Amino acid sequence: MRILDLTHPLSDEMPVYPGLPRPSFAPIARVESDGYAMSRYELLNHIGTHVDAPSHLVAGGDTLDEIALERLICDAVTIDLSAREPGPLPRAELEPHLEAIRPGDLVFINSGNAVNYGAEAYWTGWSYPDADASRALIDRGISGIGFDGPSADPVDTTDYGLHRIWLEAGRLILENLANLDRLPPRAPVVIAPLKVSAANGAPVRALALLPD
C-alpha cells in the first residue's frame, strides 16, 4: 500500500478565503535558546484543507465530534471534471457518474484546480454540483462532498445556498483538497480532523490508501 496525501500544508503564507484573517504559526520557544521547541498557532477552523460539519450553518446540526468515524474513513469516488469549464455542474452532466456511487461514499470532484492553489485563478477554477445535482448525490446516501476548490458555493455567494443544501441534509463538505488528479475512480480514504468539542468544522489531514 502507498499513501497519497490529499492535504495542503498550513503556513503563514497559505491562501485564505477572501475576507478571512490570515493565520499565524509562530515559535515561542527554541531548542537552541530554551532547551525545547514550542509554537503558537492562531487560525480559523475553516481555512486550508478542512471539513465543514452541519453545525457550520445549521442551528442544532451535528457538530464534528458527533460525526461517526465511519463517515470519515470510507471509500471516496472521484469524478474527473478537469476537462470542463469551471463552474456549476448540472444534474445532466452528473448523471453518468451516479451509478458508481454507493451509500456511505465520499464524493470528490476533481477539477484540476489544485495546481492553482496560491494563485488568483484558484478562486474561480473548480466545479461544484448545482442544487439539483447536489440533491441527486444526497439521494445516493453519500457521506459528503469534497473539492479541490475553496467552497461548495462560488466565492461571491451571498447566501451559501449550496452549503445549506449539503449541511441541512447532514452531509459533510471538504474543501481545498489536494492531489485529486492522482486518485483512481474509487479508493479508501482517511479524513482525520482535529477532535475539538462541539466543532463546526476543523482542519483535516486527508489521506488516500492506494495499492502499491
Helices and strands as residue ranges (DSSP letters): E 2-5, E 24-29, H 31-34, E 38-42, E 50-52, G 54-56, G 64-66, G 69-71, E 73-80, E 87-89, H 91-98, E 106-110, G 114-116, G 120-124, E 127-129, H 131-139, E 144-147, H 161-168, E 172-175, G 180-182, E 186-193, E 201-210
